[in-house]
Amino acid sequence: MRVLAIDTALGACAAAVLDSERGAILASESLAMARGHAEAVMPLIARVMDAGRCEFSDLDRIAVTVGPGSFTGLRVGIAAARGIALAANKPAVGLSTLAAFAAPLIDADDSLRVVSAIDARHDHVYLQIFGAGGRTLVAPRLASLRDALRRAAAAGAPRLAGNAAQMLAEAWPAGERPPTAVEQNDAPDIAWIARLGAAAQDIGMPVKPLYLRAPDARPQDAQLPRR
């Protein structure tokens, strides 16, 4: 199976092509960026496809991170995945950014708990907690930093992943067993997004954003006067 993976959810614009039968990433590229995903994503995908010597017709599916993450970034990646899927007549699958952060730690040892956290600003994080075998113990949610720490500490010396991993580690409650590992990254590894895309079972479901909160920018209630 060949999978094109796309990620523009957070601090990177990234794409990769995976050949799951060979167990190999044919090509990948990740550019660190906070803004500018819309201008960068399609040229980046073209470079990755060319480097992997792969045509869109060769793909079996397209995988894309659907959040949580930046509102603008999510829309960019999802639009690209939907457009390619439609043009190539291939299925698209949406993947949680939180699961993508946790995936390498779960693969390394699936007997230990993983707390995946993304900075949601204003002393809040997006949170998901995984138990043995990668089973979800706490479903993706928006949580205050205090609540997130309470839930994370209850996991008992977990491993922390995500772009808020260091934030949780630095605020860890005194007297609680500290995390056994802190994997701080601005964006998930695009290779793991590709692998999760190959393993995904919910093919055919609509790919839509996982926001978990309302946008900070909202339309004004007041109407502008007519001229």
Secondary structure as a PSIPRED ss2 file (coil, helix, strand):
# PSIPRED VFORMAT (PSIPRED V4.0)

   1 M C   1.000  0.000  0.000
   2 R E   0.000  0.000  1.000
   3 V E   0.000  0.000  1.000
   4 L E   0.000  0.000  1.000
   5 A E   0.000  0.000  1.000
   6 I E   0.000  0.000  1.000
   7 D E   0.000  0.000  1.000
   8 T C   1.000  0.000  0.000
   9 A C   1.000  0.000  0.000
  10 L C   1.000  0.000  0.000
  11 G C   1.000  0.000  0.000
  12 A E   0.000  0.000  1.000
  13 C E   0.000  0.000  1.000
  14 A E   0.000  0.000  1.000
  15 A E   0.000  0.000  1.000
  16 A E   0.000  0.000  1.000
  17 V E   0.000  0.000  1.000
  18 L E   0.000  0.000  1.000
  19 D E   0.000  0.000  1.000
  20 S C   1.000  0.000  0.000
  21 E C   1.000  0.000  0.000
  22 R C   1.000  0.000  0.000
  23 G C   1.000  0.000  0.000
  24 A E   0.000  0.000  1.000
  25 I E   0.000  0.000  1.000
  26 L E   0.000  0.000  1.000
  27 A E   0.000  0.000  1.000
  28 S E   0.000  0.000  1.000
  29 E E   0.000  0.000  1.000
  30 S E   0.000  0.000  1.000
  31 L E   0.000  0.000  1.000
  32 A E   0.000  0.000  1.000
  33 M C   1.000  0.000  0.000
  34 A C   1.000  0.000  0.000
  35 R C   1.000  0.000  0.000
  36 G C   1.000  0.000  0.000
  37 H H   0.000  1.000  0.000
  38 A H   0.000  1.000  0.000
  39 E H   0.000  1.000  0.000
  40 A H   0.000  1.000  0.000
  41 V H   0.000  1.000  0.000
  42 M H   0.000  1.000  0.000
  43 P H   0.000  1.000  0.000
  44 L H   0.000  1.000  0.000
  45 I H   0.000  1.000  0.000
  46 A H   0.000  1.000  0.000
  47 R H   0.000  1.000  0.000
  48 V H   0.000  1.000  0.000
  49 M H   0.000  1.000  0.000
  50 D H   0.000  1.000  0.000
  51 A H   0.000  1.000  0.000
  52 G C   1.000  0.000  0.000
  53 R C   1.000  0.000  0.000
  54 C C   1.000  0.000  0.000
  55 E C   1.000  0.000  0.000
  56 F H   0.000  1.000  0.000
  57 S H   0.000  1.000  0.000
  58 D H   0.000  1.000  0.000
  59 L C   1.000  0.000  0.000
  60 D C   1.000  0.000  0.000
  61 R E   0.000  0.000  1.000
  62 I E   0.000  0.000  1.000
  63 A E   0.000  0.000  1.000
  64 V E   0.000  0.000  1.000
  65 T E   0.000  0.000  1.000
  66 V E   0.000  0.000  1.000
  67 G E   0.000  0.000  1.000
  68 P C   1.000  0.000  0.000
  69 G C   1.000  0.000  0.000
  70 S C   1.000  0.000  0.000
  71 F H   0.000  1.000  0.000
  72 T H   0.000  1.000  0.000
  73 G H   0.000  1.000  0.000
  74 L H   0.000  1.000  0.000
  75 R H   0.000  1.000  0.000
  76 V H   0.000  1.000  0.000
  77 G H   0.000  1.000  0.000
  78 I H   0.000  1.000  0.000
  79 A H   0.000  1.000  0.000
  80 A H   0.000  1.000  0.000
  81 A H   0.000  1.000  0.000
  82 R H   0.000  1.000  0.000
  83 G H   0.000  1.000  0.000
  84 I H   0.000  1.000  0.000
  85 A H   0.000  1.000  0.000
  86 L H   0.000  1.000  0.000
  87 A H   0.000  1.000  0.000
  88 A H   0.000  1.000  0.000
  89 N C   1.000  0.000  0.000
  90 K C   1.000  0.000  0.000
  91 P C   1.000  0.000  0.000
  92 A E   0.000  0.000  1.000
  93 V E   0.000  0.000  1.000
  94 G E   0.000  0.000  1.000
  95 L E   0.000  0.000  1.000
  96 S E   0.000  0.000  1.000
  97 T H   0.000  1.000  0.000
  98 L H   0.000  1.000  0.000
  99 A H   0.000  1.000  0.000
 100 A H   0.000  1.000  0.000
 101 F H   0.000  1.000  0.000
 102 A H   0.000  1.000  0.000
 103 A H   0.000  1.000  0.000
 104 P H   0.000  1.000  0.000
 105 L H   0.000  1.000  0.000
 106 I H   0.000  1.000  0.000
 107 D H   0.000  1.000  0.000
 108 A H   0.000  1.000  0.000
 109 D C   1.000  0.000  0.000
 110 D C   1.000  0.000  0.000
 111 S C   1.000  0.000  0.000
 112 L C   1.000  0.000  0.000
 113 R C   1.000  0.000  0.000
 114 V E   0.000  0.000  1.000
 115 V E   0.000  0.000  1.000
 116 S E   0.000  0.000  1.000
 117 A E   0.000  0.000  1.000
 118 I E   0.000  0.000  1.000
 119 D E   0.000  0.000  1.000
 120 A E   0.000  0.000  1.000
 121 R E   0.000  0.000  1.000
 122 H C   1.000  0.000  0.000
 123 D C   1.000  0.000  0.000
 124 H E   0.000  0.000  1.000
 125 V E   0.000  0.000  1.000
 126 Y E   0.000  0.000  1.000
 127 L E   0.000  0.000  1.000
 128 Q E   0.000  0.000  1.000
 129 I E   0.000  0.000  1.000
 130 F E   0.000  0.000  1.000
 131 G C   1.000  0.000  0.000
 132 A H   0.000  1.000  0.000
 133 G H   0.000  1.000  0.000
 134 G H   0.000  1.000  0.000
 135 R C   1.000  0.000  0.000
 136 T E   0.000  0.000  1.000
 137 L E   0.000  0.000  1.000
 138 V E   0.000  0.000  1.000
 139 A E   0.000  0.000  1.000
 140 P E   0.000  0.000  1.000
 141 R E   0.000  0.000  1.000
 142 L E   0.000  0.000  1.000
 143 A E   0.000  0.000  1.000
 144 S E   0.000  0.000  1.000
 145 L H   0.000  1.000  0.000
 146 R H   0.000  1.000  0.000
 147 D H   0.000  1.000  0.000
 148 A H   0.000  1.000  0.000
 149 L H   0.000  1.000  0.000
 150 R H   0.000  1.000  0.000
 151 R H   0.000  1.000  0.000
 152 A H   0.000  1.000  0.000
 153 A H   0.000  1.000  0.000
 154 A H   0.000  1.000  0.000
 155 A C   1.000  0.000  0.000
 156 G C   1.000  0.000  0.000
 157 A C   1.000  0.000  0.000
 158 P C   1.000  0.000  0.000
 159 R E   0.000  0.000  1.000
 160 L E   0.000  0.000  1.000
 161 A E   0.000  0.000  1.000
 162 G E   0.000  0.000  1.000
 163 N C   1.000  0.000  0.000
 164 A C   1.000  0.000  0.000
 165 A H   0.000  1.000  0.000
 166 Q H   0.000  1.000  0.000
 167 M H   0.000  1.000  0.000
 168 L H   0.000  1.000  0.000
 169 A H   0.000  1.000  0.000
 170 E H   0.000  1.000  0.000
 171 A C   1.000  0.000  0.000
 172 W C   1.000  0.000  0.000
 173 P C   1.000  0.000  0.000
 174 A C   1.000  0.000  0.000
 175 G C   1.000  0.000  0.000
 176 E C   1.000  0.000  0.000
 177 R C   1.000  0.000  0.000
 178 P C   1.000  0.000  0.000
 179 P C   1.000  0.000  0.000
 180 T C   1.000  0.000  0.000
 181 A E   0.000  0.000  1.000
 182 V E   0.000  0.000  1.000
 183 E E   0.000  0.000  1.000
 184 Q E   0.000  0.000  1.000
 185 N C   1.000  0.000  0.000
 186 D C   1.000  0.000  0.000
 187 A C   1.000  0.000  0.000
 188 P C   1.000  0.000  0.000
 189 D C   1.000  0.000  0.000
 190 I H   0.000  1.000  0.000
 191 A H   0.000  1.000  0.000
 192 W H   0.000  1.000  0.000
 193 I H   0.000  1.000  0.000
 194 A H   0.000  1.000  0.000
 195 R H   0.000  1.000  0.000
 196 L H   0.000  1.000  0.000
 197 G H   0.000  1.000  0.000
 198 A H   0.000  1.000  0.000
 199 A H   0.000  1.000  0.000
 200 A C   1.000  0.000  0.000
 201 Q C   1.000  0.000  0.000
 202 D C   1.000  0.000  0.000
 203 I C   1.000  0.000  0.000
 204 G C   1.000  0.000  0.000
 205 M C   1.000  0.000  0.000
 206 P C   1.000  0.000  0.000
 207 V C   1.000  0.000  0.000
 208 K C   1.000  0.000  0.000
 209 P C   1.000  0.000  0.000
 210 L C   1.000  0.000  0.000
 211 Y C   1.000  0.000  0.000
 212 L C   1.000  0.000  0.000
 213 R C   1.000  0.000  0.000
 214 A C   1.000  0.000  0.000
 215 P C   1.000  0.000  0.000
 216 D C   1.000  0.000  0.000
 217 A C   1.000  0.000  0.000
 218 R C   1.000  0.000  0.000
 219 P C   1.000  0.000  0.000
 220 Q C   1.000  0.000  0.000
 221 D C   1.000  0.000  0.000
 222 A C   1.000  0.000  0.000
 223 Q C   1.000  0.000  0.000
 224 L C   1.000  0.000  0.000
 225 P C   1.000  0.000  0.000
 226 R C   1.000  0.000  0.000
 227 R C   1.000  0.000  0.000
